[in-house]
Amino acid sequence: MSWTIDDRKLNKTVFRSMPRNVQVKWTLWVEVVLSEGPDALNNYTGFKDEGLTGEWKGCRSSRLSGGYRVIYERTDEALVVKVERVSNHDYKKRS
């Protein structure tokens, strides 16, 4: 089974503005999801992968650093992980 990551919302400018350690952790996050699937994130305690509630219900969050999180939604039917945002722990939903 092969997963795809839809990270169109994470443009190059946003990526370059992230601290280097967050960029490295993002790269590791991508490798884990592509090679083992999003369920495997629970095997890596540093990601502290968890389901979200409220306006982000249905999405999940993985820790990339003390402040940075990747918010994503998984679609089992298409085996796609859709990245909604990578931000400095800001959970306010934007349209």
C-alpha positions as CSV (number, residue, x, y, z in Angstrom):
1,M,0.0,0.0,0.0
2,S,1.4,3.4,-1.0
3,W,0.6,6.7,0.5
4,T,0.7,10.2,-1.2
5,I,1.2,13.5,0.6
6,D,-0.7,16.5,-0.8
7,D,1.4,19.4,0.6
8,R,0.4,22.1,-1.9
9,K,-0.5,24.4,1.0
10,L,3.1,24.3,2.2
11,N,4.8,26.5,-0.4
12,K,8.5,27.0,-0.7
13,T,8.3,30.4,1.1
14,V,6.7,28.9,4.1
15,F,9.1,26.0,4.1
16,R,12.2,28.3,3.9
17,S,10.8,30.5,6.7
18,M,10.7,27.5,9.1
19,P,13.7,26.9,11.4
20,R,16.2,24.4,10.1
21,N,15.4,21.8,12.9
22,V,11.7,22.0,11.9
23,Q,12.6,21.5,8.2
24,V,14.6,18.4,9.2
25,K,11.7,17.0,11.3
26,W,9.3,17.8,8.4
27,T,11.4,15.7,6.1
28,L,11.5,12.8,8.6
29,W,7.7,13.1,9.0
30,V,7.2,12.8,5.2
31,E,9.6,9.8,5.0
32,V,7.6,8.0,7.8
33,V,4.2,8.7,6.2
34,L,5.4,7.6,2.7
35,S,7.2,4.5,3.8
36,E,5.1,3.3,6.7
37,G,1.8,5.2,6.5
38,P,0.3,7.8,8.9
39,D,-0.5,5.2,11.6
40,A,3.2,4.6,12.1
41,L,3.6,8.2,13.4
42,N,2.3,6.8,16.8
43,N,5.5,4.7,16.9
44,Y,7.6,7.8,17.1
45,T,6.9,9.6,20.4
46,G,8.5,12.8,19.3
47,F,5.7,13.5,16.8
48,K,3.0,13.2,19.5
49,D,0.5,12.5,16.8
50,E,-3.1,13.1,17.9
51,G,-6.6,13.7,16.7
52,L,-8.0,17.3,16.9
53,T,-11.4,18.6,18.1
54,G,-13.5,21.6,17.5
55,E,-13.2,23.4,14.2
56,W,-10.3,21.0,13.3
57,K,-12.3,17.8,14.0
58,G,-11.4,15.1,11.5
59,C,-7.8,16.4,11.2
60,R,-4.7,15.2,13.1
61,S,-1.7,17.1,14.4
62,S,1.9,16.0,14.7
63,R,4.6,17.8,16.6
64,L,7.6,19.0,14.6
65,S,9.2,21.0,17.5
66,G,8.1,22.6,20.7
67,G,6.0,25.0,18.8
68,Y,5.6,23.8,15.2
69,R,2.8,21.4,14.2
70,V,1.8,19.8,11.0
71,I,-2.0,19.7,10.7
72,Y,-3.2,17.0,8.3
73,E,-6.2,15.0,7.2
74,R,-6.0,11.5,5.9
75,T,-8.3,10.0,3.3
76,D,-8.3,6.2,3.4
77,E,-10.1,5.8,0.1
78,A,-7.3,7.5,-1.9
79,L,-4.5,6.8,0.6
80,V,-3.8,10.5,0.7
81,V,-2.5,12.6,3.5
82,K,-3.6,16.2,2.9
83,V,-1.4,18.7,4.8
84,E,-3.6,21.6,5.9
85,R,-0.9,23.7,7.6
86,V,2.5,23.7,9.2
87,S,2.6,26.5,11.7
88,N,4.0,27.7,15.0
89,H,1.2,26.1,17.1
90,D,-1.5,28.3,15.7
91,Y,-4.8,26.3,15.6
92,K,-7.0,29.2,14.3
93,K,-8.6,28.0,11.1
94,R,-8.3,30.3,8.1
95,S,-10.4,30.2,5.0
